[in-house]
């Protein structure tokens, strides 16, 4: 719980580190000035246009973001609890005329409901206790208009800046803690409806990945929506995390496919498929449905690519972030500023809704994940635009045979929320979206061989599996693999491999 003692500790901490009111002091890093040149435009681009908006900036400091926000916005409330910092902000930016500078505690700020289009903070929540974060989340959801945006960025797991510190009261949380607080936050509206946060994206800050090989700088972008009434089944983040990709499910999949992988063939098949793309070390690759990051980290490690992995499942992305942090990411980084060295950025977002940067990738790589996508034509069009001219697409995916599915296969598809099409239809959809289809292969025999080998290993390692999980779960896994094999042998459950490029 936040206490007066903790707040005094935070004030003492910032009094020690902000006496100069400089960018280096704010970022607590010897490379701050150079990093800021890359990072600030990245964050602002992610925010999108603030033209004509009413903005609340919490933890505004000396105004790294205050000025660019105020240059476009209609109004900005800039708050910081350190008098010298907000005064420097006023000196530098007061001439803009649309900034309300305030010195105070963000947890005590009183604003009218629905007063803001955007509530923005950069490195603030990590200086608050858990109950204060929850209180501020509630206030943010109250202040922002329906359809408006709440954005925050935090250091997670451990410090990222290299400036030496004595006492450090910062809360380097696991990103799961922020998800829990914001997912549980609700505000009752005057008309009785309930407002909630809807995730737009949660992602690593790319600048820190490129400069420091560090995925621990994480930002969230939320939209305020009215809580929808229960509707027909749909695949969303909560369904995937609550049913398909729980922590236990991920661990069981990895037992079969290998750590970092949740699709047939694991690392070996990923390596073989990636070779078909002929990627250069400086290639930028978009990994759609990257799961726990096995393919993304493999491409970065073995080929030197910069891989941008996105997945709708927070559980899977957060598992990847946790492992990257545990491996000491950033501890031995090359720190080549502005470079394009191999690295992996990770993001929780819906590929069917996320505004992907156009003509930015040399390749799109996706392993057995588009089976969740029901509007494939729209997604293929988005992926085409994200590729540079001549850029390549490589997809493996579950497909269906030409005839009507059996009751058992229909139940399997419905239970998982899949949308499966035949291999020929898949290729036609890619072509209709504008891709030049280089190959579209039904590689079900390869799929059958892979499933058979995985089933054999699952049986051979029964005792090890049961010791980690349970007898029932082993029986369920074996039954699931046997059923997939049976459907594949019958020609119902097929596996397609598609290679295409943007003309």
C-alpha positions in Angstrom: 0.0 0.0 0.0 1.2 3.5 -0.8 2.3 5.3 2.4 3.6 8.8 3.2 7.0 7.1 3.8 7.0 5.6 0.4 6.1 8.9 -1.2 8.9 10.6 0.7 11.2 7.9 -0.6 10.2 8.6 -4.1 10.6 12.4 -3.7 14.1 11.9 -2.2 15.0 9.6 -5.1 14.0 12.1 -7.7 15.5 15.0 -5.7 18.8 13.1 -5.9 18.5 12.3 -9.6 16.9 15.4 -11.1 18.8 18.3 -9.6 20.0 19.2 -13.2 16.6 18.8 -14.9 18.1 17.3 -18.0 17.2 14.5 -20.3 20.0 12.4 -18.8 18.5 12.9 -15.4 15.0 12.0 -16.5 16.1 8.8 -18.3 18.8 7.8 -15.8 21.1 6.6 -18.7 24.4 7.9 -20.0 23.1 7.4 -23.6 19.9 9.3 -22.8 20.3 12.1 -25.3 20.9 9.7 -28.2 18.2 7.2 -27.1 15.7 10.1 -26.8 16.2 11.0 -30.5 15.0 7.5 -31.4 12.6 6.7 -28.6 10.5 9.9 -28.4 9.4 9.7 -32.1 8.6 6.0 -31.7 6.3 6.7 -28.7 4.6 9.6 -30.4 4.0 7.6 -33.6 2.4 4.9 -31.5 0.1 7.4 -29.9 -1.1 8.7 -33.3 -2.3 12.2 -34.1 -3.4 14.3 -31.1 -4.5 17.2 -33.3 -7.2 19.1 -31.5 -7.4 16.7 -28.6 -7.6 17.5 -24.8 -4.6 15.7 -23.2 -3.7 14.9 -19.6 0.0 14.2 -19.1 1.0 12.6 -15.8 4.6 12.7 -14.7 5.3 15.3 -17.3 8.8 16.1 -15.9 10.8 18.6 -17.9 8.5 18.2 -20.9 10.1 15.6 -23.2 6.6 14.8 -24.4 4.8 17.9 -23.2 6.0 20.1 -26.1 5.2 17.7 -29.0 1.8 16.9 -27.4 1.0 20.6 -26.9 2.1 21.6 -30.4 -0.8 19.6 -31.8 -3.3 19.2 -29.0 -6.0 21.7 -28.1 -5.0 21.6 -24.5 -2.6 19.8 -22.2 -2.7 19.4 -18.4 1.0 18.7 -17.5 1.4 17.4 -14.0 4.5 16.4 -12.0 5.2 16.1 -8.3 8.8 17.6 -8.5 8.6 21.4 -8.4 11.9 22.0 -10.2 10.9 19.7 -13.1 7.5 21.2 -13.8 9.0 24.7 -13.5 11.6 23.8 -16.1 8.8 22.5 -18.3 7.0 25.8 -17.8 10.1 27.8 -18.7 10.7 25.8 -21.9 7.1 25.3 -23.1 4.9 28.0 -21.4 5.0 30.1 -24.6 2.8 27.5 -26.4 -0.1 28.9 -24.4 -2.3 25.8 -24.2 -0.6 24.0 -21.3 -1.9 24.0 -17.7 1.2 23.3 -15.6 0.5 21.7 -12.2 2.7 20.5 -9.4 1.1 17.7 -7.5 0.7 14.0 -6.9 -1.0 12.1 -9.7 -2.9 9.9 -7.3 -4.5 13.1 -5.8 -5.3 14.8 -9.1 -9.0 15.8 -9.3 -10.4 16.2 -12.9 -13.9 16.1 -14.3 -15.2 12.9 -15.8 -14.9 12.7 -19.5 -12.5 15.7 -19.7 -9.7 14.1 -21.8 -9.3 12.5 -25.2 -5.9 11.1 -24.1 -4.3 10.4 -20.7 -0.6 9.9 -21.2 2.2 8.9 -18.8 5.8 7.8 -19.4 7.5 6.1 -16.4 5.0 6.9 -13.7 3.2 3.8 -12.5 6.5 2.2 -11.6 6.8 4.8 -8.9 3.4 4.0 -7.3 2.4 1.2 -5.0 -0.1 -1.4 -6.2 -3.1 0.2 -4.7 -2.2 3.6 -6.1 -1.9 2.1 -9.6 -5.4 0.6 -9.2 -6.7 4.0 -8.0 -5.1 5.9 -10.8 -6.3 3.3 -13.4 -9.9 4.0 -12.1 -9.3 7.7 -12.4 -7.9 7.5 -15.9 -10.9 5.5 -17.0 -13.1 8.2 -15.5 -11.3 11.2 -17.0 -11.0 9.9 -20.5 -13.9 10.1 -22.9 -15.6 7.0 -24.3 -13.4 6.1 -27.4 -10.5 8.0 -25.9 -7.0 6.6 -25.2 -5.0 5.8 -22.1 -1.3 5.2 -22.7 1.5 4.4 -20.3 5.0 3.1 -20.5 7.0 1.4 -17.7 10.3 -0.3 -16.9 9.5 -3.9 -16.1 11.5 -6.7 -14.4 14.6 -4.6 -13.6 16.2 -1.2 -14.3 17.2 -0.5 -17.9 19.2 2.7 -17.5 22.9 2.5 -16.6 23.1 5.3 -14.1 24.3 4.1 -10.7 21.7 4.3 -8.0 21.9 3.8 -4.3 18.4 3.4 -2.8 16.0 2.6 -5.5 12.2 2.6 -4.6 11.1 1.8 -8.1 8.6 -1.0 -8.6 9.9 -3.1 -11.6 6.7 -5.1 -12.1 6.0 -8.1 -14.2 3.8 -6.8 -17.0 1.2 -9.3 -15.9 0.6 -7.1 -12.9 -0.4 -4.2 -15.0 -2.7 -6.3 -17.1 -4.4 -7.6 -14.0 -5.1 -4.1 -12.7 -6.3 -2.6 -16.0 -8.3 -5.7 -17.1 -10.2 -5.6 -13.8 -10.9 -1.9 -13.8 -14.5 -0.8 -14.4 -16.3 2.5 -14.0 -20.1 2.8 -13.9 -21.3 5.6 -16.2 -24.2 8.0 -15.3 -26.5 6.0 -17.5 -25.7 2.8 -15.7 -23.6 1.3 -18.4 -20.1 0.1 -17.4 -16.9 1.4 -19.0 -13.8 -0.8 -19.3 -10.3 -0.7 -20.9 -10.0 -2.4 -24.3 -6.4 -3.2 -25.3 -5.1 -1.7 -28.5 -1.6 -3.0 -28.0 1.1 -3.8 -25.4 4.6 -3.8 -26.8 8.3 -3.6 -26.2 9.8 -0.2 -26.9 11.7 -0.9 -30.1 14.5 1.6 -29.5 15.6 -0.3 -26.4 15.5 -3.6 -28.3 17.7 -2.1 -31.1 20.1 -0.2 -28.8 20.3 -2.5 -25.8 18.7 -5.8 -26.9 16.3 -5.1 -24.0 12.6 -6.0 -24.2 11.9 -4.8 -20.6 10.7 -1.3 -21.6 7.0 -2.0 -22.1 4.1 0.3 -23.1 0.3 -0.1 -23.2 -2.3 1.6 -25.3 -5.9 1.2 -24.2 -9.2 2.5 -25.5 -12.2 3.3 -23.3 -15.2 1.4 -24.3 -18.6 0.5 -22.9 -18.5 -3.1 -21.7 -20.2 -5.1 -24.4 -23.2 -7.3 -23.6 -22.5 -11.1 -23.8 -22.7 -12.1 -27.4 -22.1 -15.1 -29.6 -18.7 -16.8 -29.3 -15.8 -14.9 -30.7 -12.0 -15.4 -30.5 -10.4 -12.6 -28.6 -7.6 -12.1 -26.1 -9.6 -13.2 -23.1 -10.8 -16.4 -24.8 -7.2 -17.4 -25.9 -5.7 -16.6 -22.5 -8.5 -18.1 -20.5 -9.0 -21.3 -22.5 -6.5 -22.1 -25.3 -3.2 -20.7 -24.1 -3.3 -20.8 -20.3 0.1 -21.1 -18.6 -0.5 -24.9 -18.3 -1.5 -25.3 -21.9 1.6 -23.4 -23.1 3.8 -25.7 -20.9 2.2 -28.8 -22.3 2.5 -27.7 -25.9 6.2 -26.9 -25.3 6.7 -30.3 -23.8 5.8 -31.7 -27.2 7.1 -29.1 -29.6 10.1 -27.8 -27.7 10.6 -24.7 -25.6 9.5 -21.6 -27.4 7.3 -23.4 -29.9 3.6 -24.3 -29.9 3.2 -25.6 -33.5 4.2 -28.8 -35.2 7.9 -29.4 -36.0 9.2 -26.9 -33.5 12.6 -25.3 -34.1 13.8 -27.8 -36.8 10.9 -27.1 -39.1 11.0 -23.4 -38.4 14.7 -23.4 -39.5 13.9 -25.3 -42.7 11.0 -23.0 -43.6 12.9 -19.8 -42.9 15.6 -20.9 -45.2 13.1 -20.7 -48.1 13.0 -16.9 -47.6 16.7 -16.4 -48.1 16.7 -13.6 -45.5 19.7 -11.2 -45.2 21.0 -10.2 -41.7 19.5 -6.8 -41.9 16.0 -8.0 -42.9 13.0 -6.9 -41.0 10.5 -9.7 -40.4 7.0 -9.6 -39.1 6.0 -12.8 -37.2 2.2 -12.9 -37.0 1.0 -15.1 -34.2 4.5 -15.4 -32.8 3.3 -17.3 -29.7 6.1 -17.6 -27.1 8.6 -16.3 -29.5 10.5 -19.4 -30.6 10.5 -18.6 -34.3 11.2 -14.9 -33.7 14.2 -15.5 -31.4 15.5 -18.2 -33.7 15.5 -15.9 -36.8 17.2 -13.1 -34.8 19.8 -15.4 -33.3 20.7 -17.4 -36.4 20.2 -14.9 -39.2 20.7 -11.6 -37.6 17.2 -10.4 -38.6 15.2 -7.8 -36.7 11.9 -9.6 -35.9 8.7 -7.9 -34.8 6.5 -10.6 -33.2 2.8 -10.0 -32.5 0.2 -12.2 -30.9 -3.3 -11.8 -29.6 -2.5 -13.9 -26.5 -1.0 -11.9 -23.7 -0.1 -15.1 -21.9 2.2 -16.1 -24.7 3.9 -12.7 -25.2 4.4 -12.2 -21.5 5.9 -15.7 -21.2 8.4 -14.7 -23.9 9.1 -11.4 -22.2 9.7 -13.1 -18.8 12.2 -15.5 -20.4 14.0 -12.7 -22.2 14.3 -10.9 -18.9 15.5 -14.0 -17.0 18.1 -14.6 -19.7 19.7 -11.2 -18.9 18.6 -9.4 -22.0 20.4 -6.1 -22.4 23.2 -7.1 -20.0 25.8 -7.6 -22.7 24.2 -5.6 -25.5 26.4 -4.1 -28.3 24.6 -0.7 -27.7 25.1 0.4 -31.3 22.9 3.4 -31.5 20.6 3.6 -34.5 21.7 0.2 -35.7 19.6 -2.5 -37.2 21.2 -5.5 -35.5 19.2 -8.6 -34.9 16.7 -8.3 -32.2 13.1 -9.2 -31.2 10.3 -6.8 -30.4 7.2 -8.3 -28.9 3.6 -7.1 -28.9 0.2 -8.1 -27.7 -2.3 -7.0 -30.3 -4.9 -8.1 -32.8 -3.4 -8.4 -36.2 -6.8 -7.8 -37.8 -7.1 -4.4 -36.0 -3.6 -3.2 -35.4 -2.4 -0.4 -37.8 0.8 -2.1 -39.2 3.4 0.2 -40.6 3.2 0.2 -44.4 6.0 -1.1 -46.7 8.1 -1.7 -43.6 8.9 -5.5 -43.7 11.0 -7.7 -45.9 9.1 -10.8 -44.9 6.0 -11.9 -43.1 6.4 -15.3 -41.3 3.5 -17.0 -39.6 3.3 -20.6 -38.3 -0.1 -22.2 -37.8 -1.8 -19.2 -36.3 -4.0 -17.7 -39.0 -6.4 -20.6 -38.3 -7.9 -18.2 -35.7 -8.6 -15.5 -38.3 -12.2 -15.5 -39.7 -11.7 -12.6 -42.1 -8.6 -13.8 -43.9 -9.1 -11.5 -47.0 -8.9 -8.4 -44.8 -5.8 -9.7 -43.0 -4.0 -10.7 -46.2 -4.6 -7.2 -47.5 -3.1 -5.7 -44.4 -0.1 -8.0 -44.6 0.4 -7.1 -48.2 0.6 -3.4 -47.4 3.0 -4.1 -44.5 5.5 -5.7 -46.9 7.9 -3.7 -49.0 7.6 -4.3 -52.8 9.2 -7.7 -53.4 8.8 -8.7 -49.8 7.9 -12.3 -49.1 5.1 -14.1 -47.2 5.6 -17.6 -45.8 2.6 -19.2 -44.1 2.0 -22.6 -42.6 -1.6 -23.3 -41.5 -4.2 -25.9 -40.7 -6.5 -26.4 -43.6 -9.5 -28.6 -44.4 -10.1 -31.2 -47.1 -12.5 -30.6 -50.0 -15.5 -32.4 -48.6 -17.8 -31.5 -45.7 -16.3 -32.1 -42.3 -17.4 -35.0 -40.2 -19.2 -34.2 -36.9 -16.1 -34.9 -34.9 -14.0 -32.5 -37.1 -16.8 -29.9 -36.9 -16.8 -30.1 -33.2 -13.0 -29.7 -33.1 -13.1 -26.6 -35.3 -16.0 -25.0 -33.3 -14.5 -25.7 -29.9 -11.3 -23.8 -30.8 -12.9 -21.1 -32.8 -11.0 -22.0 -35.9 -11.7 -20.9 -39.5 -10.2 -23.5 -41.8 -10.3 -23.4 -45.6 -9.0 -25.8 -48.3 -5.4 -25.3 -49.6 -6.6 -24.2 -53.1 -9.0 -21.7 -51.5 -6.3 -20.4 -49.3 -4.0 -19.7 -52.3 -6.9 -18.0 -54.1 -7.5 -15.7 -51.1 -3.8 -14.7 -51.2 -4.0 -14.0 -54.9 -7.2 -12.0 -54.6 -5.5 -9.9 -51.9 -2.8 -8.9 -54.4 0.0 -11.4 -53.6 1.9 -13.3 -56.3 1.6 -16.8 -55.1 4.9 -18.6 -55.6 3.8 -22.0 -54.2 0.8 -23.4 -52.4 1.4 -26.9 -51.3 -0.7 -29.5 -49.4 2.0 -31.0 -47.2 -0.3 -33.1 -45.1 2.0 -36.2 -45.4 4.7 -34.1 -43.8 2.2 -33.1 -41.1 1.3 -36.7 -40.5 4.9 -37.7 -40.1 5.5 -34.9 -37.7 2.4 -35.7 -35.6 3.4 -39.3 -35.5 6.9 -38.5 -34.3 5.5 -36.2 -31.6 3.0 -38.8 -30.5 5.7 -41.4 -30.2 7.8 -39.0 -28.0 4.8 -38.2 -25.9 4.2 -41.8 -25.2 7.9 -42.5 -24.6 8.2 -39.6 -22.1 4.9 -40.5 -20.3 6.4 -40.7 -16.8 8.2 -37.3 -17.2 5.0 -35.7 -18.5 2.9 -37.1 -15.7 5.4 -36.0 -13.1 5.2 -32.4 -14.4 1.5 -32.4 -15.2 -1.0 -35.2 -14.6 -2.1 -38.6 -15.8 -5.4 -37.1 -17.1 -3.6 -34.4 -19.1 -1.3 -37.0 -20.6 -4.2 -39.1 -21.7 -5.9 -36.0 -23.1 -2.8 -35.0 -25.1 -2.4 -38.5 -26.5 -6.1 -38.7 -27.4 -5.8 -35.3 -29.1 -2.8 -36.3 -31.2 -4.4 -39.6 -32.1 -7.5 -37.8 -33.3 -5.5 -35.3 -35.3 -3.7 -38.1 -37.0 -6.9 -40.0 -37.7 -8.5 -36.8 -39.3 -5.3 -36.2 -41.3 -5.2 -39.7 -42.6 -8.8 -39.4 -43.6 -8.0 -36.2 -45.6 -10.1 -33.9 -43.4 -7.4 -32.2 -41.5 -4.8 -30.9 -43.9 -1.6 -28.8 -43.6 -0.8 -26.1 -46.1 2.5 -24.3 -46.8 2.2 -21.1 -48.8 5.0 -18.9 -50.2 4.1 -15.6 -51.8 5.4 -12.1 -52.4 4.3 -8.6 -52.9 4.7 -7.6 -56.6 
